Amino acid sequence: MQQMKKLVLISALIFFTFFAGAQYFQTGQDPASINWRQINTSNFQLIYPDYYEEQAQLLAQKLEKVYAYASYSLHHKPASISILLHTQTVVSNGLVAYAPKRSEFYTTPNQSIYPLDWLEQLAVHEFRHVVQIDKVNSEIPGIIKILLGEQGTALVFGAYLPWWFIEGDAVVTETALSNFGRGRLPSFLMDHRAQLVEKGRYSYDKAYLGSYKNYVPNHYQLGYYLVANSRQRYGAGLWDKVLTRVGAKPFSLTPFNTALKRETGLNKVQLYNSIFDSLTVVWDQKYIQETAEKEVISKASGTYTNYTFNHWLNDGELISYRTGLNKIPAFVRIDLEGNERVIHHPGIIFDESINYRGEWIVWSEQISDLRWSHSGRSLIRLLNVKSGKMLELKPEYKAFSPSISPDRNQIAVVEVDFSSNYYLTVYDVVSGQMIKRIQTPENHYLFSPQWFDNRDLLAIVLTGYGKRLARFDLQTGEYEILFDRDLGNIKQPKVAGGGNVYFISSYTGKDALFVMDPESESINKLYEPRFGAAHPAISVDGKIVISDYTSDGYRLILPLESTMTAIEDLQPEKYPLANAMAEQEMGVPDLTAADTATHPSEPYSKAGHLINFHSWAPVFVDPYQYEFYPGVSLMSQNVLGTAETILGYRWYTAEKTGQFYARYIYKGWYPIFDFEVSHGKRASEYSQITEQIQNGQVVSRDTTRERYTWKETRFGATSKLPLNLSKGKFYRLLQPQISYDFTRQKVNSSTPDGFPDGNYQSMSYRLYFHQLLRKSYQDVLPDFGLVIDGSYYHSPFGEKELGTMIGGQSILYLPGILKNHGTKLFAGTQERTNGDHYSFSDLIRFPRGWARTGTKNLSVLGFDYKLPLLNPDLSIGSLTYVRRINATLFYDHGFLTRYRYQDGKPVSTFDQQISTFGLELIGEANFLRFYAPVQIGIRTSYLNEIDEFSFNFLFSIDFNSL
């Protein structure tokens, strides 16, 4: 019985291997021009561009120092792991993955990081993930590794450990092993505080899996509170024991819950309820009422909405950056009565990278690289609110947080080059030429430059002791610290009121508004929010508007009173939970001091690392076609993410035949090359009519099915060039593609006469383009978009003629009647000529509900109206959590030209029209509290011409959300 249980669970793991279709966790590629080097230490292999040698040496030293500290509380020292450094990306991120096993560091810091060097943050946080997954891997039964390779560990880790634990444990570690970390960041902690005080505790499923109805803090925030409070209650060894059981007992179905129950007496839902009920009691008392009188300017919308990055346009009107669950980001003008109108919808703006001067808005926008995912650039955009004039400036390096000078002639930015050198740079607005570039001797990272005047700049400097306000002289390039004292996480400075510096500081445990007089060096607190404040705007006459956080987002308020409290009279926040976590660790590693010794480095050959077999399975899995057959498969993906390979043997159960299969995809050059080959037997059946004749009369007739086989060899080669043309509020992709296909069929004695013997060769050409408007979180379709897709197939060579196929289809997205509704219009047409024996498959879809049939010409028009019907946030036991139910009303009409056949050959054509209309109901849900959302529903179609109803069951899993 126990062996049968293990067999069932192993089969389930194999099933998830298939459905995790992207078992290749692919993040993209770096530019092909990069020459790579590597450093191999005792515990790490760093792979990095050759120009990044100095920083890679420092990072290697930091990682070796972190090793003992970040593995201490889980009592596990992991095996060596490869770390790939993406230095040209404009994204700030990091990850650890298995299948294949590696970590990836995105080396560019953002303007919202807490007061710790970015590479040190990555070293601590991401290495903790390495410890987690390697600990599970060390405990996993050998049978899983034998059968599945690395993907077995990845599947156990992902299936049994909730994401709130995985990320929460890493956030606890980054907090405990430094003097900062997100556990000491009020902006990170305030979301749950506001939610519990103002809305109460959500259900576990809603808190973990999210909602379309309400804003829900992410799993990093949820995880910090759960992991840290659990450790405080039950000891530092709790999660060590949980991970040990998850790895050692994957056949017990619920090892995570079982371990929690043994150690705490509570399962994960009960633990969540217990911890957040306790926090509610504490926070209800601490945040019982508003701390100061205020006038609320922004109107309540009923949906989570933020008003941030504020600026006085004139005495009675403001500019603010509005974001929300049901709106795409926009700059809006808003008066003191809360009336607002949209100024402009920008593209993807970097963190803390919006500024103003008079009637000008300036921001830094992310521009994707044309081809490479791990590359990109910054575009500085300026918009005049009154005239609508738009200017663009292309900085030399990755540039963030632009600021316009008082004379409107210069822009100061924070720049980062590919070697992680940090600069304060000034550009000329008109010419775009660089005027001045300053780098501190210690290469400090810089934040949020602001102009004192046309000569001096204010900026926040990240030192080894935290963030400090500093004044930079543009003539000499020198700087001075204005107040050398820890003020917590300081951000969003504004120079106003004769040179006073207003800024947000976490000093008291909340993001509050402070003001500093640089002459006297006095600092006073001006406004203490209930939960958190951000982005002050100070008018010429000293009137202050600020973003004040609530559970429904940042609202705009005008404080009616401000009490000046000197910094000396304030008590800094102690963060008792973070300190309790620190006491359970072995201390804070000193990562500021670099060793003088360096590690040997050597070239890392791209050609020599194209193959990296990491996983296999006793089934045939094709993650690209979502196919799953009996057989075997062997998977490879290299660490650079440029080469993917599948080898295997697949068995067609219905045919009782098998084929060898291989596929190789290379993504390391500008075009992508995809090669696919298969060889083996195929089988089918034909009808055999047997007649018994007596006296010249047929007395009986019997039809039997005769099986026949043939050998088939297939080869395909495709080259495509995905060009990312996204800019502003639109996502754009242009992709030309060319393909060659070869099929050779060889008959045998069982093959009936007339079966085609020989080879078929074909060429196809495709051009695809889309332009899609950004969607808000609650949108079911983009409010505007266009998709154009055209293809042509023919067989210019080969023994057999396949005919031709030409066609195209387009989709137009338009707004619906109400917000978050959407309209989709489809049009497609194709024309086909038949070949000797075969013809090409359809290029466009058939009207829904109808079975496909052979056509000479086919044109289809389609109309969809899609709307969110319900946002129930409904848990059905522990089986399913339903977040949203969408409804789609649709109508399809098809125009067909079909063949009439005589003796198996077409002799004429006739025209036919078919149509269908109906309703789709799609529920977006999560099964078994699995983090990947599932779409499940039904389609009811009425087929006009034959007066019948058609019912279809719809199912899909969005593994991209992982």
Rosetta blueprint (number, residue, H / E / L):
1 M L
2 Q H
3 Q H
4 M H
5 K H
6 K H
7 L H
8 V H
9 L H
10 I H
11 S H
12 A H
13 L H
14 I H
15 F H
16 F H
17 T H
18 F H
19 F H
20 A L
21 G L
22 A L
23 Q L
24 Y L
25 F L
26 Q L
27 T L
28 G L
29 Q L
30 D L
31 P L
32 A L
33 S L
34 I L
35 N L
36 W E
37 R E
38 Q E
39 I E
40 N E
41 T L
42 S L
43 N L
44 F E
45 Q E
46 L E
47 I E
48 Y E
49 P E
50 D H
51 Y H
52 Y H
53 E H
54 E H
55 Q H
56 A H
57 Q H
58 L H
59 L H
60 A H
61 Q H
62 K H
63 L H
64 E H
65 K H
66 V H
67 Y H
68 A H
69 Y H
70 A H
71 S H
72 Y L
73 S L
74 L L
75 H L
76 H L
77 K L
78 P L
79 A L
80 S L
81 I E
82 S E
83 I E
84 L E
85 L E
86 H E
87 T L
88 Q L
89 T L
90 V L
91 V L
92 S E
93 N E
94 G E
95 L E
96 V E
97 A E
98 Y L
99 A L
100 P L
101 K L
102 R E
103 S E
104 E E
105 F E
106 Y E
107 T E
108 T L
109 P L
110 N L
111 Q L
112 S L
113 I L
114 Y L
115 P L
116 L L
117 D L
118 W H
119 L H
120 E H
121 Q H
122 L H
123 A H
124 V H
125 H H
126 E H
127 F H
128 R H
129 H H
130 V H
131 V H
132 Q H
133 I H
134 D H
135 K H
136 V H
137 N H
138 S H
139 E H
140 I L
141 P L
142 G H
143 I H
144 I H
145 K H
146 I H
147 L H
148 L H
149 G E
150 E H
151 Q H
152 G H
153 T H
154 A H
155 L H
156 V H
157 F H
158 G H
159 A H
160 Y H
161 L L
162 P L
163 W H
164 W H
165 F H
166 I H
167 E H
168 G H
169 D H
170 A H
171 V H
172 V H
173 T H
174 E H
175 T H
176 A H
177 L L
178 S L
179 N L
180 F L
181 G L
182 R H
183 G H
184 R H
185 L L
186 P H
187 S H
188 F H
189 L H
190 M H
191 D H
192 H H
193 R H
194 A H
195 Q H
196 L H
197 V H
198 E H
199 K L
200 G L
201 R L
202 Y L
203 S L
204 Y H
205 D H
206 K H
207 A H
208 Y H
209 L H
210 G L
211 S L
212 Y L
213 K L
214 N L
215 Y L
216 V L
217 P L
218 N L
219 H H
220 Y H
221 Q H
222 L H
223 G H
224 Y H
225 Y H
226 L H
227 V H
228 A H
229 N H
230 S H
231 R H
232 Q H
233 R H
234 Y H
235 G L
236 A L
237 G L
238 L H
239 W H
240 D H
241 K H
242 V H
243 L H
244 T H
245 R H
246 V H
247 G H
248 A H
249 K L
250 P H
251 F H
252 S H
253 L L
254 T L
255 P H
256 F H
257 N H
258 T H
259 A H
260 L H
261 K H
262 R H
263 E H
264 T H
265 G L
266 L L
267 N L
268 K H
269 V H
270 Q H
271 L H
272 Y H
273 N H
274 S H
275 I H
276 F H
277 D H
278 S H
279 L H
280 T H
281 V H
282 V H
283 W H
284 D H
285 Q H
286 K H
287 Y L
288 I L
289 Q L
290 E L
291 T L
292 A L
293 E L
294 K E
295 E E
296 V E
297 I L
298 S L
299 K L
300 A L
301 S L
302 G L
303 T L
304 Y L
305 T E
306 N E
307 Y E
308 T E
309 F E
310 N E
311 H E
312 W E
313 L E
314 N E
315 D L
316 G L
317 E E
318 L E
319 I E
320 S E
321 Y E
322 R E
323 T E
324 G E
325 L L
326 N L
327 K L
328 I L
329 P L
330 A E
331 F E
332 V E
333 R E
334 I E
335 D E
336 L L
337 E L
338 G L
339 N L
340 E E
341 R E
342 V E
343 I E
344 H E
345 H L
346 P L
347 G L
348 I L
349 I E
350 F E
351 D E
352 E E
353 S E
354 I E
355 N E
356 Y E
357 R E
358 G L
359 E L
360 W E
361 I E
362 V E
363 W E
364 S E
365 E E
366 Q E
367 I E
368 S E
369 D L
370 L L
371 R L
372 W L
373 S L
374 H L
375 S L
376 G E
377 R E
378 S E
379 L E
380 I E
381 R E
382 L E
383 L E
384 N E
385 V L
386 K L
387 S L
388 G L
389 K L
390 M E
391 L E
392 E E
393 L E
394 K L
395 P L
396 E L
397 Y L
398 K E
399 A E
400 F E
401 S E
402 P E
403 S E
404 I E
405 S L
406 P L
407 D L
408 R L
409 N L
410 Q E
411 I E
412 A E
413 V E
414 V E
415 E E
416 V E
417 D L
418 F L
419 S L
420 S L
421 N L
422 Y E
423 Y E
424 L E
425 T E
426 V E
427 Y E
428 D E
429 V L
430 V L
431 S L
432 G L
433 Q L
434 M E
435 I E
436 K E
437 R E
438 I E
439 Q L
440 T L
441 P L
442 E L
443 N L
444 H L
445 Y E
446 L E
447 F E
448 S E
449 P E
450 Q E
451 W E
452 F L
453 D L
454 N L
455 R L
456 D E
457 L E
458 L E
459 A E
460 I E
461 V E
462 L E
463 T E
464 G L
465 Y L
466 G E
467 K E
468 R E
469 L E
470 A E
471 R E
472 F E
473 D E
474 L L
475 Q L
476 T L
477 G L
478 E L
479 Y E
480 E E
481 I E
482 L L
483 F L
484 D L
485 R L
486 D L
487 L L
488 G L
489 N L
490 I E
491 K E
492 Q E
493 P E
494 K E
495 V E
496 A E
497 G L
498 G L
499 G L
500 N E
501 V E
502 Y E
503 F E
504 I E
505 S E
506 S L
507 Y L
508 T L
509 G L
510 K L
511 D L
512 A E
513 L E
514 F E
515 V E
516 M E
517 D E
518 P L
519 E L
520 S L
521 E L
522 S E
523 I E
524 N E
525 K E
526 L E
527 Y E
528 E L
529 P L
530 R L
531 F L
532 G L
533 A E
534 A E
535 H E
536 P E
537 A E
538 I E
539 S L
540 V L
541 D L
542 G L
543 K L
544 I E
545 V E
546 I E
547 S E
548 D E
549 Y E
550 T E
551 S L
552 D L
553 G E
554 Y E
555 R E
556 L E
557 I E
558 L E
559 P E
560 L L
561 E L
562 S L
563 T L
564 M L
565 T E
566 A E
567 I H
568 E H
569 D H
570 L L
571 Q L
572 P L
573 E L
574 K L
575 Y L
576 P H
577 L H
578 A H
579 N H
580 A H
581 M H
582 A H
583 E H
584 Q L
585 E L
586 M L
587 G L
588 V L
589 P L
590 D L
591 L L
592 T L
593 A L
594 A L
595 D L
596 T L
597 A L
598 T L
599 H L
600 P L
601 S E
602 E E
603 P E
604 Y E
605 S L
606 K L
607 A H
608 G H
609 H H
610 L L
611 I L
612 N L
613 F E
614 H E
615 S E
616 W E
617 A E
618 P E
619 V E
620 F E
621 V E
622 D E
623 P L
624 Y L
625 Q L
626 Y L
627 E E
628 F E
629 Y E
630 P E
631 G E
632 V E
633 S E
634 L E
635 M E
636 S E
637 Q E
638 N L
639 V L
640 L L
641 G L
642 T L
643 A E
644 E E
645 T E
646 I E
647 L E
648 G E
649 Y E
650 R E
651 W E
652 Y E
653 T L
654 A L
655 E L
656 K L
657 T E
658 G E
659 Q E
660 F E
661 Y E
662 A E
663 R E
664 Y E
665 I E
666 Y E
667 K L
668 G L
669 W L
670 Y L
671 P L
672 I E
673 F E
674 D E
675 F E
676 E E
677 V E
678 S E
679 H E
680 G E
681 K E
682 R E
683 A E
684 S E
685 E E
686 Y E
687 S E
688 Q E
689 I E
690 T E
691 E E
692 Q E
693 I E
694 Q E
695 N L
696 G L
697 Q E
698 V E
699 V E
700 S E
701 R E
702 D E
703 T E
704 T E
705 R E
706 E E
707 R E
708 Y E
709 T E
710 W E
711 K E
712 E E
713 T E
714 R E
715 F E
716 G E
717 A E
718 T E
719 S E
720 K E
721 L L
722 P L
723 L E
724 N E
725 L L
726 S L
727 K E
728 G L
729 K L
730 F E
731 Y E
732 R E
733 L E
734 L E
735 Q E
736 P E
737 Q E
738 I E
739 S E
740 Y E
741 D E
742 F E
743 T E
744 R E
745 Q E
746 K E
747 V E
748 N L
749 S L
750 S L
751 T L
752 P L
753 D L
754 G L
755 F L
756 P L
757 D L
758 G E
759 N E
760 Y E
761 Q E
762 S E
763 M E
764 S E
765 Y E
766 R E
767 L E
768 Y E
769 F E
770 H E
771 Q E
772 L E
773 L E
774 R L
775 K L
776 S L
777 Y L
778 Q L
779 D L
780 V L
781 L L
782 P L
783 D L
784 F L
785 G E
786 L E
787 V E
788 I E
789 D E
790 G E
791 S E
792 Y E
793 Y E
794 H E
795 S L
796 P L
797 F L
798 G L
799 E L
800 K E
801 E L
802 L L
803 G E
804 T E
805 M E
806 I E
807 G E
808 G E
809 Q E
810 S E
811 I E
812 L E
813 Y E
814 L E
815 P E
816 G L
817 I L
818 L L
819 K L
820 N L
821 H L
822 G E
823 T E
824 K E
825 L E
826 F E
827 A E
828 G E
829 T E
830 Q E
831 E E
832 R E
833 T E
834 N E
835 G L
836 D L
837 H L
838 Y L
839 S L
840 F L
841 S L
842 D L
843 L L
844 I L
845 R L
846 F L
847 P L
848 R L
849 G L
850 W L
851 A L
852 R L
853 T L
854 G L
855 T L
856 K L
857 N E
858 L E
859 S E
860 V E
861 L E
862 G E
863 F E
864 D E
865 Y E
866 K E
867 L E
868 P E
869 L E
870 L E
871 N L
872 P L
873 D L
874 L E
875 S E
876 I E
877 G L
878 S L
879 L L
880 T E
881 Y E
882 V E
883 R E
884 R E
885 I E
886 N E
887 A E
888 T E
889 L E
890 F E
891 Y E
892 D E
893 H E
894 G E
895 F E
896 L E
897 T E
898 R E
899 Y E
900 R E
901 Y E
902 Q E
903 D L
904 G L
905 K E
906 P E
907 V E
908 S E
909 T E
910 F E
911 D E
912 Q E
913 Q E
914 I E
915 S E
916 T E
917 F E
918 G E
919 L E
920 E E
921 L E
922 I E
923 G E
924 E E
925 A E
926 N E
927 F E
928 L L
929 R L
930 F L
931 Y L
932 A L
933 P L
934 V E
935 Q E
936 I E
937 G E
938 I E
939 R E
940 T E
941 S E
942 Y E
943 L E
944 N H
945 E H
946 I H
947 D L
948 E E
949 F E
950 S E
951 F E
952 N E
953 F E
954 L E
955 F E
956 S E
957 I E
958 D L
959 F H
960 N H
961 S H
962 L L
